[in-house]
Amino acid sequence: MRGRAPDRLCAGAVELAREAAEEAAFPSKVGDHLGAVADGDRVVTHFFDCLEPGYRGWRWAVTVARASRARTVTVDETVLLPGPDALLAPEWVPWSERLRPGDLGPGDLLPTTADDPRLEPGYTDADAPPPNSVLSREESEETDSLAEAEDAEVSTNEPGALPGTPARGSIAAVAEEIGMGRPRVLSRHGLSTAADRWEEAYGPRTPMAQAAPATCMTCGFLVPMAGSLRQAFGVCANEFSPADGRVVSFAYGCGAHSEAAVMPRTPRPAPPVVDETRVDELPLDGGTGTPGGGADGGNAGGNAEA
């Protein structure tokens, strides 16, 4: 279609197409005519430069047409289309790939996929997984069959004997009681990525840790973690620390270390240069100790004059 020669009347309707473009672009202006392309029999699209700020390289496209044996050209459509060098928005990325740590807000749900590399199947003989679990129905049925096979029938004691055990015991109940009833747990990959993330945020390479007097390993405010991560991480419980309530590396440190804060002693004032608390006794009877007083002083003055 676009390889054929445009219709003469439609190709000449530049002013008609410009009026349609200016009406759609109002209050902005329409630029120069960039050319025309034949879209079919008696159908031509005119392109005009878009002068709207932020739409660099875009073009107003006005399609005009005329009926067979008619000499009147009419406007069919007016749209704004990107040109070869147009400034376009980035390619759309799914939300699961755009999500970053800290984006989750109150009320938001973040489901995990069944093949999430951060998780792996955990030991569980409990009943069916939660309704919103990513485990398939086949896995759920397989788990139910294993749980039924491991259930043990325990008979009670005869009347008059010592109190007996429960009538029905289950390995699944025991596993749930000791915290092993989760459908999935962190995999080695999940633990490794979490450790790297915590090490980067609160690790030995941070400016705070490099200026700290000691590491968190010797701090009394460190609450150790459970599992394999307790060998390198803990939770800070110092309200004055910048890492309060955060997972910190044993090699991290801050100025709020429990053994580094030494309260300075109250400084003592320096001794005064002049002792103002001492009273000097001055004679008032004109004794020899008074400068310029007494008979000797007068004779000395007369002899000096003689």
C-alpha positions in Angstrom: 0.0 0.0 0.0 2.7 2.5 1.0 4.7 1.8 -2.2 2.1 3.2 -4.5 1.9 6.9 -5.6 -0.4 9.0 -3.4 -3.7 10.3 -4.8 -3.2 13.7 -6.4 -6.1 15.4 -4.7 -5.4 13.9 -1.3 -1.7 14.7 -1.5 -2.6 18.3 -2.3 -4.8 18.7 0.7 -1.9 19.9 2.9 -3.8 22.9 4.3 -6.8 20.8 5.2 -4.6 18.4 7.0 -2.8 21.3 8.8 -6.0 22.7 10.0 -7.0 19.4 11.5 -3.6 19.0 13.2 -3.8 22.5 14.7 -7.2 21.8 16.0 -6.0 18.6 17.7 -2.7 20.2 19.0 -4.4 23.4 20.4 -3.1 25.4 22.2 0.3 24.1 21.0 1.5 24.9 17.5 2.1 22.6 14.5 5.5 22.5 12.8 6.5 22.1 9.2 5.0 19.6 6.7 7.2 16.5 6.7 5.7 14.7 3.8 2.8 12.4 2.8 2.4 8.7 2.4 -0.3 6.7 0.5 -2.1 4.3 2.8 -4.5 3.0 0.1 -6.7 4.0 -2.8 -7.5 7.7 -2.3 -6.2 7.6 1.3 -3.1 9.7 2.2 -1.5 10.5 5.5 0.2 13.9 6.0 2.9 14.3 8.6 3.7 17.5 10.5 6.4 18.3 13.0 5.2 18.3 16.7 6.4 21.4 18.6 5.1 20.3 22.0 7.8 20.3 24.7 8.7 16.8 25.7 7.6 15.2 22.4 10.9 15.5 20.6 10.8 13.7 17.3 7.0 13.1 17.3 4.8 13.9 14.4 1.2 14.8 13.9 -0.3 12.3 11.4 -3.5 13.4 9.6 -5.1 10.9 7.3 -7.3 12.3 4.5 -9.5 10.5 2.0 -12.0 11.0 -0.7 -14.7 8.8 -2.2 -14.6 7.3 -5.6 -15.3 9.9 -8.4 -15.6 12.6 -5.7 -13.4 15.7 -5.7 -14.0 16.6 -2.1 -11.3 15.5 0.4 -12.3 14.9 4.0 -10.3 14.3 7.2 -10.4 10.7 8.4 -8.1 10.6 11.5 -5.6 12.8 13.4 -3.1 11.2 15.8 0.3 11.9 17.3 2.8 9.3 16.4 6.5 8.8 17.2 9.0 9.4 14.4 12.3 7.5 13.8 14.2 9.6 16.3 11.4 10.2 18.8 11.9 10.3 22.5 10.1 7.3 23.8 9.4 6.0 27.3 11.4 3.0 28.5 10.1 -0.4 27.6 7.5 -1.7 30.0 8.8 -4.0 32.6 6.5 -6.4 34.7 5.9 -5.3 38.2 7.7 -8.4 39.6 10.9 -7.2 37.9 10.4 -3.5 38.8 9.9 -4.2 42.5 12.8 -3.2 44.8 13.4 -3.7 48.5 11.4 -1.2 50.5 8.6 -0.8 47.9 6.1 -3.0 49.8 3.6 -0.9 51.8 0.8 -1.6 54.2 -1.9 -3.8 52.6 0.4 -4.8 49.6 0.7 -8.5 48.8 3.8 -10.0 47.3 3.3 -13.6 46.3 6.2 -15.9 45.6 6.4 -18.2 42.7 6.7 -22.0 43.0 10.3 -22.0 41.6 11.6 -19.1 43.7 15.3 -19.8 44.1 15.3 -18.3 47.6 13.0 -21.1 48.9 13.2 -24.8 49.0 10.7 -27.5 50.3 10.7 -27.8 54.1 10.2 -30.9 56.1 6.5 -31.0 56.8 4.0 -33.7 57.5 1.2 -31.4 58.4 -2.1 -31.2 56.8 -2.8 -29.5 53.5 -0.9 -26.3 52.9 -2.7 -23.0 53.3 -5.2 -22.0 50.6 -2.9 -19.3 49.2 0.2 -21.6 49.1 2.0 -22.0 45.8 2.2 -25.8 46.3 0.2 -27.7 43.7 -2.7 -29.9 44.5 -0.6 -33.0 43.6 2.0 -32.0 46.2 -0.8 -31.4 48.8 -2.3 -34.9 48.1 1.1 -36.5 48.4 1.7 -34.8 51.7 -1.7 -35.9 53.0 -0.9 -39.6 52.1 2.5 -39.4 53.9 0.9 -37.9 57.0 -1.8 -40.6 57.2 0.9 -43.3 56.8 2.9 -41.9 59.7 0.0 -41.4 62.0 0.3 -43.9 64.9 -2.7 -45.4 66.8 -1.9 -45.4 70.5 -4.2 -47.3 72.8 -5.0 -45.9 76.2 -4.4 -47.7 79.5 -7.0 -49.8 81.2 -9.2 -48.1 83.8 -7.5 -47.7 87.1 -4.1 -47.6 85.7 -1.8 -44.6 85.4 -3.0 -41.8 83.1 -2.4 -42.9 79.6 -1.1 -41.1 76.5 -3.4 -39.4 74.0 -5.5 -41.8 72.0 -4.0 -40.6 68.7 -0.5 -39.2 68.2 0.9 -37.8 65.0 4.4 -37.0 63.8 2.8 -34.2 61.9 1.6 -32.6 65.2 5.1 -33.0 66.7 6.7 -31.4 63.6 4.3 -28.5 63.8 4.9 -28.0 67.5 8.7 -27.7 67.0 8.3 -25.3 64.1 8.8 -27.7 61.2 5.4 -27.4 59.6 6.2 -24.8 57.0 5.7 -25.8 53.4 8.9 -24.2 52.3 12.0 -22.8 54.0 15.0 -20.7 52.9 17.3 -22.4 50.5 21.1 -22.1 50.5 20.8 -19.5 47.8 18.2 -17.6 49.7 20.4 -17.5 52.8 23.4 -16.4 50.8 21.6 -13.5 49.1 20.2 -12.4 52.4 23.6 -12.5 54.1 25.1 -10.5 51.3 22.4 -7.9 51.5 22.8 -7.5 55.3 26.6 -7.5 55.0 26.4 -4.6 52.6 24.0 -2.6 54.7 25.5 -3.2 58.1 28.8 -4.8 57.6 32.5 -4.0 58.2 32.9 -1.9 55.0 30.4 0.8 56.1 31.8 4.2 57.2 30.1 3.7 60.6 31.9 0.4 61.2 35.3 1.6 60.1 35.1 4.5 62.7 33.7 2.3 65.5 35.8 1.6 68.6 34.8 -2.1 68.5 32.7 -4.7 66.6 29.3 -5.9 67.4 30.7 -9.3 68.4 31.7 -7.9 71.8 28.7 -5.6 72.3 26.2 -6.4 75.0 23.3 -5.1 72.9 23.7 -7.8 70.3 20.9 -10.4 70.2 22.2 -13.6 68.4 20.1 -15.1 65.7 19.0 -18.8 65.4 20.2 -21.3 62.8 23.3 -21.1 60.7 23.1 -17.3 60.5 23.9 -17.0 64.2 27.6 -17.6 63.3 27.8 -14.2 61.6 24.7 -12.1 62.3 22.6 -10.8 65.1 20.0 -8.1 65.9 21.0 -4.8 67.4 19.0 -3.9 70.6 20.5 -0.5 71.4 18.0 2.3 70.9 20.7 4.8 70.5 22.4 2.9 67.7 21.7 3.6 64.0 21.2 -0.1 63.5 18.6 -0.5 66.3 16.3 -3.4 65.3 18.3 -4.3 62.3 20.3 -7.4 61.4 23.9 -6.5 61.7 27.1 -8.4 61.0 29.4 -9.4 63.8 32.0 -7.2 62.1 29.8 -4.2 62.2 30.2 -1.6 64.9 29.1 1.9 65.9 29.8 4.4 68.6 27.1 3.1 70.9 29.1 -0.1 71.7 28.3 -1.3 75.3 32.0 -1.4 76.3 33.2 1.7 74.5 31.2 4.4 76.1 33.2 5.8 79.1 31.7 8.7 80.9 34.2 11.5 81.4 34.9 12.7 84.9 33.8 16.1 86.0 36.8 18.5 85.5 38.1 20.3 88.6 38.7 24.0 88.3 42.3 25.2 88.3 43.6 26.8 91.6 43.3 30.6 91.6 46.4 32.7 91.0 45.4 35.2 93.7 44.2 33.9 97.0 41.1 36.1 97.6 40.0 34.2 100.7 43.0 35.4 102.8 42.7 38.7 104.8 45.8 41.0 105.1 46.0 43.0 108.3 47.0 46.7 107.9 48.0 48.9 110.9 46.1 52.2 111.3 48.4 53.9 114.0 51.1 55.1 111.7 53.6 52.4 112.7 56.8 51.7 111.0 55.2 49.3 108.7 53.1 52.0 107.1 54.7 53.5 104.0 55.6 57.2 104.4 54.6 57.3 108.1 56.6 57.7 111.4 59.3 60.1 112.7 62.0 58.3 110.9 60.3 58.9 107.7 60.0 62.6 108.3 63.7 63.0 109.3 64.8 61.1 106.3 62.8 63.5 104.2 64.4 66.6 105.9 67.9 65.3 105.6 67.3 64.7 102.0 66.1 68.3 101.6 69.2 69.6 103.5 
